[in-house]
Amino acid sequence: MKKFAIAAATATALTLAMGNFAYAATASENVAKTEQAGSDTWITTKVKANLLTEKGIPGSDITVETNHGVVTLASKDGVKLTSAQKTTAVNIAKKTKHVKSVSADALETQ
């Protein structure tokens, strides 16, 4: 009977330890996802602000989305930019801190 009680206590302890490990891993993953989302939001905000303040760029007509540091620029509702404006918009995004790459395939040009 004593051996059974020890075995049961050991099994319970192991189960609790494994549960805590799984919880810790999940919490760690959630923190990483939250940090990435925060970083992406910061990048999007910074790129958008820089586009809005750049003379000669229709910043309000360009959408900006960021996913894991990859910035996607797109034209709103068929707005067409000049080649120079597109190049400037891409360069603004590329120069923003933490940007890994920029996709501007959806920026329409004249």
DAMOSUL-V795787 format. One record per pair of residues at least 6 apart in sequence whose ideal C-beta (glycine too) atoms are under 8 Angstrom apart, sorted by the first residue. I is the first residue (numbers start at 1). J is the second residue. D is the distance in Angstrom with one decimal. If there is no record, write none. Layout:
I|J|D / I|J|D
//
This chain:
36|68|6.3 / 39|69|7.2 / 39|98|6.0 / 40|66|4.2 / 40|67|6.3 / 40|68|7.0 / 40|69|7.1 / 41|66|7.6 / 42|98|7.5 / 43|66|4.5 / 43|69|6.8 / 43|71|6.5 / 43|96|6.1 / 43|97|7.8 / 43|98|5.6 / 43|99|6.0 / 44|64|5.2 / 44|65|6.6 / 44|66|4.5 / 44|71|7.5 / 46|96|5.2 / 46|97|7.3 / 47|64|4.9 / 47|66|7.5 / 47|71|5.8 / 47|92|6.7 / 47|93|4.9 / 47|96|5.2 / 47|99|7.4 / 48|59|7.0 / 48|62|8.0 / 48|64|4.8 / 50|92|4.9 / 50|93|8.0 / 50|96|6.7 / 51|57|5.6 / 51|59|3.6 / 51|62|5.6 / 51|64|7.1 / 51|89|6.1 / 51|92|5.9 / 51|93|7.9 / 52|59|3.7 / 52|60|6.6 / 53|59|7.3 / 54|88|6.7 / 54|89|8.0 / 54|92|6.2 / 56|85|6.7 / 56|88|7.3 / 57|81|8.0 / 57|85|5.6 / 57|88|5.8 / 57|89|5.9 / 57|92|7.6 / 58|79|6.4 / 58|81|6.9 / 58|85|7.2 / 60|76|7.9 / 61|75|6.5 / 61|76|4.8 / 61|77|7.9 / 61|79|4.1 / 62|73|5.7 / 62|74|7.1 / 62|75|6.6 / 62|76|6.9 / 62|79|7.9 / 62|81|7.9 / 62|89|6.1 / 62|107|7.0 / 63|73|7.3 / 63|74|4.7 / 63|75|7.8 / 63|76|5.9 / 64|71|6.4 / 64|72|7.4 / 64|73|6.1 / 64|93|7.5 / 65|71|7.3 / 65|72|4.7 / 65|74|7.7 / 66|72|7.5 / 66|99|7.9 / 68|100|7.3 / 69|98|5.8 / 69|99|6.1 / 69|100|3.7 / 69|101|7.5 / 70|99|7.9 / 70|100|5.6 / 70|101|5.2 / 70|102|7.6 / 70|103|6.6 / 71|93|4.7 / 71|96|7.5 / 71|99|5.4 / 71|101|7.4 / 71|102|4.8 / 71|103|7.1 / 72|102|7.8 / 72|103|4.7 / 72|104|7.8 / 72|106|6.9 / 73|89|5.8 / 73|90|6.9 / 73|93|6.2 / 73|102|6.7 / 73|103|7.1 / 73|104|4.6 / 73|106|6.9 / 73|107|5.1 / 74|106|3.5 / 74|107|6.3 / 75|81|6.8 / 75|106|6.5 / 75|107|5.4 / 75|108|4.4 / 78|108|6.8 / 79|108|7.0 / 80|108|4.7 / 80|109|6.0 / 80|110|4.7 / 81|89|7.1 / 81|107|6.0 / 81|108|6.9 / 81|109|5.5 / 81|110|7.2 / 82|109|6.6 / 82|110|5.9 / 83|109|5.5 / 83|110|7.9 / 85|109|8.0 / 86|104|6.2 / 86|107|5.0 / 86|109|5.3 / 89|104|6.9 / 89|107|6.6 / 90|102|5.4 / 90|104|4.9 / 90|107|7.8 / 93|99|6.0 / 93|102|4.5 / 93|104|7.8 / 94|102|5.3
//
